[in-house]
Amino acid sequence: MAEHIYKSIEVTGSSTTSVDDAVRGAVAKAGETVRNLEWFEVGEVRGHIADGAVAHFQVTVKIGFRLE
């Protein structure tokens, strides 16, 4: 069985809908330019409040990808 080597990047996704959408958006955007995405880890969740309500979510995600 071959051993793999991974590198990770950190990106922040945002969404007006949910934390889940913010994570999915961040992973999808990273996948447009980085190959071999393998895993993600949520590092930080924060958001913006406007007029006393949550206006949007921001999620910092570490994404790992396998080196070729």
Rosetta blueprint (number, residue, H / E / L):
1 M L
2 A L
3 E L
4 H L
5 I L
6 Y E
7 K E
8 S E
9 I E
10 E E
11 V E
12 T E
13 G E
14 S E
15 S E
16 T L
17 T L
18 S L
19 V H
20 D H
21 D H
22 A H
23 V H
24 R H
25 G H
26 A H
27 V H
28 A H
29 K H
30 A H
31 G H
32 E L
33 T L
34 V L
35 R L
36 N L
37 L E
38 E E
39 W E
40 F E
41 E E
42 V E
43 G E
44 E E
45 V E
46 R E
47 G E
48 H E
49 I E
50 A E
51 D L
52 G L
53 A E
54 V E
55 A E
56 H E
57 F E
58 Q E
59 V E
60 T E
61 V E
62 K E
63 I E
64 G E
65 F E
66 R E
67 L L
68 E L
